[in-house]
Amino acid sequence: QVQLVESGGGLVQTGGSLRLSCAASGRTFSSYAMGWFRQAPGKEREFVAAVTRLGTNTYYADSVTGRFTISRDIAKNTVDLQMNSLKPEDTAIYYCAAARLGNVLATSVHAYPYWGQGTQVTVSS
């Protein structure tokens, strides 16, 4: 089992940047694919980005491709989401998630059994 804690959210103006970080507990961090998801008020939770367990492959939602970058540091048990060129539509609670998926990754919320508590990102226009 793994426990996840997100940090780094906040208020930023349109065009600005934020870096979210997710710290994972346990000694088997490299066994988990990691994902970032977000949920805006009144909307379903949606996929943002994911990285395979060893960091060799990444995948992004079309809406963030070219603006967001996911990365992981296995030695530090962390996975980060660098968010650039932020837009008001990026406003949401951002969640970190983990799943044992072998060497693949997943974009469905149902594939991830472990979740953090979330961190609020607000982009003002």
KALINZI-V545859 format. One record per residue. RES is the residue in three letters. SS is DSSP state (H for helix, E for strand, - for the rest). PSI is psi in whole degrees, -180 to 180 (* if undefined). BURIAL is 1 if it has 24 or more other C-alpha atoms within 12 Angstrom, else 0. Layout:
# KALINZI-V545859
RES,SS,PSI,BURIAL ; RES,SS,PSI,BURIAL
This chain:
# KALINZI-V545859
GLN,-,152,0 ; VAL,-,143,1 ; GLN,-,141,1 ; LEU,E,137,1 ; VAL,E,120,1 ; GLU,E,156,1 ; SER,E,166,1 ; GLY,-,-3,1 ; GLY,-,172,1 ; GLY,E,-166,1 ; LEU,E,131,1 ; VAL,E,153,1 ; GLN,E,159,0 ; THR,-,133,0 ; GLY,-,-10,0 ; GLY,-,-176,1 ; SER,-,152,1 ; LEU,E,153,1 ; ARG,E,117,1 ; LEU,E,147,1 ; SER,E,145,1 ; CYS,E,120,1 ; ALA,E,130,1 ; ALA,E,141,1 ; SER,-,168,1 ; GLY,-,167,0 ; ARG,-,8,0 ; THR,-,32,0 ; PHE,H,-38,1 ; SER,H,-4,1 ; SER,H,-9,1 ; TYR,-,131,1 ; ALA,E,147,1 ; MET,E,143,1 ; GLY,E,155,1 ; TRP,E,134,1 ; PHE,E,166,1 ; ARG,E,155,1 ; GLN,E,117,1 ; ALA,-,158,1 ; PRO,-,130,0 ; GLY,-,5,0 ; LYS,-,162,0 ; GLU,-,157,0 ; ARG,-,135,0 ; GLU,E,152,1 ; PHE,E,141,1 ; VAL,E,-55,1 ; ALA,E,156,1 ; ALA,E,157,1 ; VAL,E,142,1 ; THR,-,169,1 ; ARG,-,-31,1 ; LEU,-,4,1 ; GLY,-,13,1 ; THR,-,-26,0 ; ASN,-,145,0 ; THR,E,162,1 ; TYR,E,144,1 ; TYR,E,151,1 ; ALA,-,149,1 ; ASP,-,-35,0 ; SER,-,-17,0 ; VAL,-,-5,1 ; THR,-,131,0 ; GLY,-,-12,0 ; ARG,-,-34,1 ; PHE,E,149,1 ; THR,E,126,1 ; ILE,E,141,1 ; SER,E,157,1 ; ARG,E,149,1 ; ASP,E,103,1 ; ILE,-,-35,1 ; ALA,-,-33,0 ; LYS,-,-3,0 ; ASN,-,45,1 ; THR,E,153,1 ; VAL,E,130,1 ; ASP,E,157,1 ; LEU,E,106,1 ; GLN,E,123,1 ; MET,E,116,1 ; ASN,-,164,1 ; SER,-,49,1 ; LEU,-,147,1 ; LYS,-,158,1 ; PRO,H,-32,0 ; GLU,H,-6,0 ; ASP,H,-7,1 ; THR,-,125,1 ; ALA,E,171,1 ; ILE,E,129,1 ; TYR,E,132,1 ; TYR,E,141,1 ; CYS,E,143,1 ; ALA,E,155,1 ; ALA,E,148,1 ; ALA,E,145,1 ; ARG,-,106,1 ; LEU,-,16,0 ; GLY,-,-131,0 ; ASN,-,22,0 ; VAL,-,174,1 ; LEU,-,172,1 ; ALA,-,154,1 ; THR,-,-6,1 ; SER,-,138,0 ; VAL,H,-29,1 ; HIS,H,-15,0 ; ALA,H,-11,0 ; TYR,-,112,1 ; PRO,-,-17,0 ; TYR,E,132,1 ; TRP,E,148,1 ; GLY,-,-178,1 ; GLN,-,-15,0 ; GLY,-,155,1 ; THR,E,136,1 ; GLN,E,132,1 ; VAL,E,124,1 ; THR,E,125,1 ; VAL,E,117,1 ; SER,E,147,0 ; SER,-,*,0
